[in-house]
Amino acid sequence: MLGDILEATFTPLTFDLAMFTGLRWDLIYRRDQRFSLICTRPSNPVFIKAASSTGPERSYIPSYGGLLLLGGHWEGRFLRDHIRLGATFVNMHRFNSLVRQEDFWHGVVPPKMVPDTVIVYFSDDSPEDGVGGAAVFDVQPRVEIELGGGHRKIITDIEPVVIPRNGAKWVGAHWEANGDAVVEYHFPMPQNAVDVEFSVLVGNDYRIKVGQAHEYVEPGGKSVINRTLGYVVKRAEGNVRDLSNRKRVTFHYGIPTAMNFYGFNFDIHLIGFKLRGEVAWNRNYFRYPISAHTGAISIMKDIAYYILGEKQFGKFNIGGEFFSIGPKYSSYNPYTLGFYFNKPDGPVCSGYPIRDPLTMRPPKDNTLRYAFVDDNDDNDRFPDQGSGDSPQRGQGKQSLEAGVYPGLDKDQDGVPDNNRNNNHIPDYLEPFLKYDSDPDDFYWGDDVNNNGVVDAFEDDLLPDYPYYKDERGVHSFLTFTPWQNLDLTYGYYDVHQVAGGRINQVSYLKVDYYREFPGKGEIELHHQTKRVKDDIKNFTYRYQVIPKPGSKAYESVPVEDELLMRNSWVNRGLLRVNLSLVQNFNISNTFRYELNKQLATQFRDGTSQPDGRVDFWGIASKIDYKYRYKKLTLMPKFKYLYFKKDRSNWAGSYAEYINWYPIFRTDYKFTERTLFQLGVQGFPFFKERFKDQVSPENNFYSTTYVFELVNHSISWGYKLVTSIGYQYTTVDYDDPQVKDTDFSKVFIRMVVGEEIIGSAQ
């Protein structure tokens, strides 16, 4: 196959793209042997526009170099599919078609990049704490130069220019860079250098990055000085502050020229045991940029692996996993932060720009980014940073594919389940639609990283590895099922950052119960008690309504992990009871809670936490009845919602409100394809009520009327839904200082390919 929207998946650690552009070849041999080969050119194709102020307008020059990606995966099935084994290889390297000695494994350097200066940057590996950053005592270069005739010479007497930035200072006998401070060592380089190595005496929580500055002559003859972004070569293990890790580290300088991945995976089901896992090796090659292939080669390598096992013993199920993804394991361009870090501002998938964690805009640099593993948290056809998954859903951005909604599109129709009419307001804030939608805090599921967001609904900017990068850990659990539908689970996981030095340790007890009573209803109960020590930050993105001049936008905004469970006892759970004792008469009650008891602690980074509480309580109760008579359907409804968040360090609740409202809806079918809908939310004698216990000026009574005519038809093989309607809403505030509002709107909406949902748009 040759195309630009191909799904290409080898394994979770090596290669997994939703929109692969290139050539893919698959072979199945004797049903139990499968082979896949891929090939693509991630870089710009044959021609590039000439950046010339003197040349002819719209002139182009040929591009003889770029990136080439090749990969393959084998899978064998044995013992009637009880054993599956696989092997993977992926290579991406720089090439230059004008160079005779092409190097598939190590790649070649691009032309015109001989460095005038090599820069070594020292900074704090944990800048958020502002202390114990890099302590730099000595930096010694070792430069090998070419003399001609096959002779070479080593020089070490190159004097650097030291530039302290952002508050870096000289303390005693060393430079110190805390927080955002940076110390730069600028080393002038001979033009005949072929290898550069540095020996550095450094201590505390250091981060070392290297880059270069070089003169570049553009196609039009204009000379400019380019400075590369730089990439991280060394990080301190842990967060040391007392210089106990003072040591000499060495590293070479080069620019990235190739990446190689080797992997092995297995999935075994034998005699009741379930065992699956993967191990992958990553090698990143660098060359000193003196010429296409004569510069010295250096390597940065790491390993990633995971193994999961499970076994059933009667009513007991025992299982566990252990895993590690090294900090240098990466399928990213080394010039991006995600190369060495588990960062929210890491690189992009499939060549698309990333979302900046603060501005949501693409980065301003022109560095090519290409990932082998997508960030595709919502598991749709578009990577989360792709052009089809825009992070904004405001007015004028109504693409059904836009947005990243992990766990919120169960029917995979491209429209989030909490914004079914695909507009700029979530359903739980809209008349009529809010009856079937609750705020995000009511969602239930595991929260393994303890950041307050259910894992299944979490949107980050990281590749979809099965575990976080720069983390190593174990997880074990024992589940007891005393009777059908009831599971009791005890588990423990212990996770440590390899370079970051932070931890996530949790012991937990879970109770899960679900039972359906045919024709009567269902009950669902979940409770988890866990002891947590977690100081690893896990950023997420959540969709919120953002007021903007003249409009609103339902945007994905960054949410910082406040580390509310650094040392806590947490009780969390959900109770949902649905009853249908009478035909067409439904009662639903949902109770959701998160209770976080924080323990007084003095942490190792110098910060402290007093005794405190961070709690959430939520209740959603609703009742509805549906009566049908010929073409007429009557639907009275009522819903009550209570929402409360407490923090002990706040003077009272910082979020608490009550919202209740009656609804009466009427549907009348004129024809099989034409439907008239009338809806009232809040009656003149029984209005919708919103009561804010924290900000009383927000209290109001409201009434909404909607009339709508809906037509279903078929046009050119597509289902076409057209709706025309009118909505009128009045809002009466309790506070006489707040102006009452009433507004109306006429709407016309056409949907092709899917049926419209709801009555209010």
Buried (B, 14 or more C-beta within 10 A) or exposed (E): EEEEEBEBBBBBBBBBBBBBBBBBEEEEEEEBEBBBBBBBBBBEEEEBEBEBEEBEEEEEEEBEBBBBBBBBBBBBBEEEEEBBBBBBBBBBBBBBEEBEEBBEEBBBBBBEBBBBBBBBBBBBBBBEBBBBBBBBBEBBBBBBBBEEEEEEEEEEEBEBEBEBEEEBEEEEEBBBBBBBBBBBBBBEBBEBBBBBBBBBBBBBBBBBBBBBBBEEEBBEEEEEEEEBBBBBBBBBBBBBBEEEBBEEBEBBBBBBBBBBBBBBBBBBBEEEEBBBBBBBBBBBBBBBBBBBBEBBBBEBEBBBBBBBBBBBEEEEBEBBBBBBBBBBBBBBBBBBBBBBBBBBBBBBBBBBBBBBBEEBEBBEEEEBBBBBBBBBBBEBBBBBBBEBBBBBBBBEBEBBBBBBBBBBBEEEBBBBBBBBBBBBBBBBEBBBBBBBBBBBBBBBBEBBBBBBBBBBBBBBBBBBBBBBBBBBBBBBBBBEBEEEEBBBBEBBBBBBBBBBBBBBBBBBEBBBBEEEEEEEBBBBBBBBBBBBBBBBBBBBBBBEEBEEEEEBBBBBBBBEBEBBBBBBBBBBBBBBBBBBEEEEEBBBBBBBBBBBBBBEBEBEBEEEBEEBEBBBBBBBBBBBBBEEEEEEBBBBBBBBBBBBBBBEEEEEBEBBBBBBBBBBBBBBBEEEEBBBBBBBBBEEEEBBBBBBBBEEEBBBBBBBBBBBBBBBEEEEEEEBBBBBBEBEBBBBBBEEEBEEEEEEEEBEBEBEEBEBBBBBB
